[in-house]
Amino acid sequence: MINLQRQSPVQFNIAAIKTESRDHWSVTSKYADEGNGPHLVDLSHIPRWDLQDAKLKSFRPCEIDIPEYSGGCTIKDGVIINRMNRTQAAIWHLASGSKHLPPESAYTDVTEATVLLSMLGPHVFSVMEKLTSLDFLNPQKTAPFLLQGPLCHVPCQIVTMEKTADRTGTILFTFPRGYAYDMVNAILEAGVEFALRPAGENTFLNWLQSYV
């Protein structure tokens, strides 16, 4: 029997304190010297599905209604569904645990083809303003909401989970796997003046527990 081991393309230049194997992924729960935030967390091991169908309204992934309009997000029981356009939605399983892809051909597992990162804590949107012209602080948009556009010139799906007037917040963003090295370096460099540091999955899960 082959013991398949999956590895995220994201590699932080910092020592890991606690790492475990989960669903054949190597997952770091905590890094050394994570600081007080903001934090950048690699969540690439979290299952992610793409759903495309002309009759998108007929689907209820994980028994959750797909948002009515493009840019809408619905979160329930640790699952977030992002409406991308008329015929497409993204499903991210933020809570841990193995998820089985539904049998319908409209679903595609994109976990290994993409990267998922989270940035959370103070100054998140100050860091993002260095990397993209997308408006995360638009007062007309209530979190959570999806924006699609370039981050460091790379097409991304970016979900603002929460935002405050003092630029504290939490975002999730995904992009093609091949850009991981350059994207992570650019993000960390942009965050130097705000003390942005890599953090393990525990940092995100602690936030998620308080969020839901």
C-alpha positions, -999 to +999 in steps of 0.1 A: +000+000+000+013+034-010+013+060+019+005+091-001+017+123+015+004+157+004+024+188+009+013+224+007+034+246-018+035+272+010+068+271+029+073+296+057+109+303+067+102+298+104+105+267+127+074+247+133+066+237+169+038+213+162+030+194+130+007+166+123-004+144+094-041+148+086-059+132+056-024+127+041-016+164+045+013+177+067-004+204+088+014+228+110-006+238+141+019+263+156+051+280+146+078+295+168+077+332+174+043+339+158+041+374+174+009+392+183-005+397+148-013+403+121-009+367+111-006+348+077-020+312+080-017+284+054-050+266+050-042+248+018-051+214+033-087+224+038-110+208+013-123+231-015-148+223-042-158+242-073-194+239-084-205+248-119-239+242-134-264+262-155-291+253-128-270+263-099-301+271-077-310+234-077-279+225-056-276+227-018-240+218-010-238+203+025-275+212+029-267+249+026-284+274+003-261+290-023-261+328-020-286+345-044-262+370-059-226+371-071-203+381-044-225+367-017-212+343+010-230+319+033-213+303+062-228+275+083-213+247+104-178+257+093-186+256+056-186+287+035-202+290+001-192+318-022-213+327-052-189+336-080-213+342-110-245+330-125-233+294-129-205+289-104-199+287-067-170+278-044-173+256-013-146+258+014-147+235+044-131+256+071-138+232+099-114+202+101-124+167+090-123+147+058-150+157+032-162+135+004-169+150-030-205+147-040-211+123-069-226+149-093-204+158-122-209+195-115-185+193-085-147+194-089-122+190-060-097+219-064-079+215-031-046+204-046-048+228-076-050+259-054-037+276-023-058+289+005-044+315+029-059+335+057-047+369+070-061+380+103-056+405+131-047+442+132-036+462+100-049+435+077-063+459+052-033+482+054-012+453+042-037+445+015-037+480+001-001+475-008-010+444-029-043+452-046-067+480-055-097+460-044-119+478-019-123+457+012-136+485+034-165+496+011-192+506+036-219+493+013-206+457+017-213+437+048-190+408+058-188+381+047-185+390+011-165+378-019-143+399-042-127+385-073-097+402-088-059+406-088-037+403-057-001+409-067-013+407-103-026+371-097-063+363-101-078+355-067-110+348-048-109+369-016-135+367+011-137+394+038-149+375+069-149+405+092-137+441+092-136+470+116-130+507+113-095+504+128-085+480+099-085+449+120-101+420+102-100+385+088-097+376+051-095+343+032-081+341-003-073+314-028-053+313-060-035+288-083-009+266-067+019+276-090+020+312-076+025+301-039+062+310-035+061+345-051+027+354-035+038+344+001+071+363-002+053+394-016+027+394+012+052+389+040+074+417+025+044+441+023+036+432+060+070+439+074+061+473+088+030+459+105+049+429+120+030+404+098+041+369+108+033+333+098+011+314+122-001+278+125-036+265+119-045+269+156-045+307+152-072+305+125-092+278+143-093+298+175-107+328+155-132+305+137-145+291+170-153+326+182-167+336+148-193+309+145 
